[in-house]
Amino acid sequence: MDTNLSKAIDSCYKRDYQKALLYFSLALKANPNSKDARVGAILSDFALEREEEAEALFEYYLVSKNDEKEEYRRYLEEIIDIVDNSSSINNLFDSINLDTL
């Protein structure tokens, strides 16, 4: 695993999302096609405003990326894309029930 990616994930676990965002960005600069770095950067930015929801998505992402069930990964990636493209991120989780995931 890329050193910046490892540092970014460690920073997420320490709830230092500003530092995590920096490391995920560095990982993306080194490897622009890194899905892990892209997802991590989006969720780190999201965590600066909505920590609990971002943490839940990040944990789900880490677990589901190694899961054999492709549908879970696709569903999570759709949510990540919504977060990435949303102009009203603060309202996103008001309409999504994470308990059903």
N, C-alpha and C positions, 0 to 999 in steps of 0.2 A: 504494500500500500504506500502511496505517495506520502512523504513526510509532512507536507502541508495539510494533506487530508487527515492524517492521524492527529495532528495538532488541532485541527479544526474540530474534529469529533470530541477530543478531550476537552476543548474549550466549551463545547455544548454541554457536556456532562457537568462541567463546573459552573454552568449558567453564565458564562462570559460570552454573550452573543456578539458583542462588538468585535472581540478578538476572533471568535469563530468565523464571523463574516470576512474578516481580513484573510484568514488562512484558507477559507473556501475560495475566495477570490484569487489568491495566489495559486491555488491548485488548478483553478479554471484557466488562469493565464498559461500555466505550463501544459495543461491538457484541456483545450476548449470543448472536447467531446465527452468529458467526464460527467456522467449522469449523477454520480454521488456528489461531486462538487457543486453541480448546478442545484440539485435538490437542497443540499446543505446550505448554500448561500441564500436561497429563497426562504427557507425556514428560519435561518438565523435572523434575517431581516424581519421576517414576520414575528419572531419571538421578541423583538424589541418593543412591539406593541401588544402582542397577544401570546405571552409566554406559555401559558398552560396548553393552549391549543397547538402551538408549534411543537412543544415537547411531545405531545401525544402523536402528532403526525410523524415526527422524527423517529420516535421509538417504533412506530408501526412500519415506517419505511425500512429501518434496519432489520426488523424481523421478517418483513415480507419480501425483501429483495433476494433472500435465500430460499424462499418458499417455492415449492413446486407448482403452486396454483397461480398461474399466470393472471387470472382474473383479479386477484388481490393487488398485484403490482400495477396492472392497468388502471384499476380504480383509484389507487393512490396517486399515480402519475397524473390522472385527470384532475384530481383535487389540487395537486401541486401546480399544474398549469393554470387552474382557476386562480389560485393565490398569486401566481406570477403575473397574470394578465388583469387581475381585478383592480379597478380603481377605487373600490370600496371594500378593502380587505377587512375592515372592522365589522362588517355585516355578514361576512361569509359564514361564520360558524353559528350565527343566530338561526340559520335555516338548515344546518346539517347536524344530525344526531350521531356523534362519534361512537356511542354505545352500540350501534348496530353493526359496526365494522367487525 
